[in-house]
Amino acid sequence: MSDVQEVRTEIVRVARLLRERGLAIGTSGNVGARLADGRIAITPSSMDYDEMTAGDIVIVEADGSPSEGDHRPSSEVRIHLEVFAARPDVRAIVHSHSPFATTWAATRREIPAVHYVMALLVRPGRDTLRVAPYATFGTAELARNAVTTLGDDHAVLLANHGAVAVAGSVASALGRAERVEELAMLAWRAEQIGGATLVTAVELDQARNQMERFPRQRSPSI
Ligand SMILES: [Zn+2]
């Protein structure tokens, strides 16, 4: 099986999981991956995840021009193009409108480190999940805001919109999208009972070291 076909199949699998796990409502969100030849595979615009097959996944060149596929790429393809261009380490992106993350994004406040899983989402030294400034969906401005605010982190919120998670594989990007949703849910709940005592940046570094000592715990199951 070709690299292209494997990646298309994996994108469809993860896109369906987005909905099964409550991270996507309707056709919101998208999943993309960088192919070995540098092109980008991404879910099509406005297609129900249940009806989607591997052949529906759109392939575009690294500059966004069409390469393969009968459909238009997701309206947020520009975010994928910008992130892949800026981050050679990133091979997959999951964008979601998951309920708690999107609620938090509506406040335009950074999510604080209410749980050590923050260590999976941000670079060493950072202790909050940041929020990219608002811009109209599907625009180059939103893509620029997303990539600038993401920096070297592994996830970012989009103000009044949703979240973006990046990783070295599609499955890992889904795992990070789930962790973003978990963190937003916990932060929201902690606020209801007076607020959390936060994990510090140093403690997050210690958690990250621990994850490296126990690599299996780096999986989305922790
Ligand atoms: Zn969106």
Residues whose N, C-alpha, C, O or C-beta is under 5 A from the ligand:
A	BS01	ZN	G29 G162
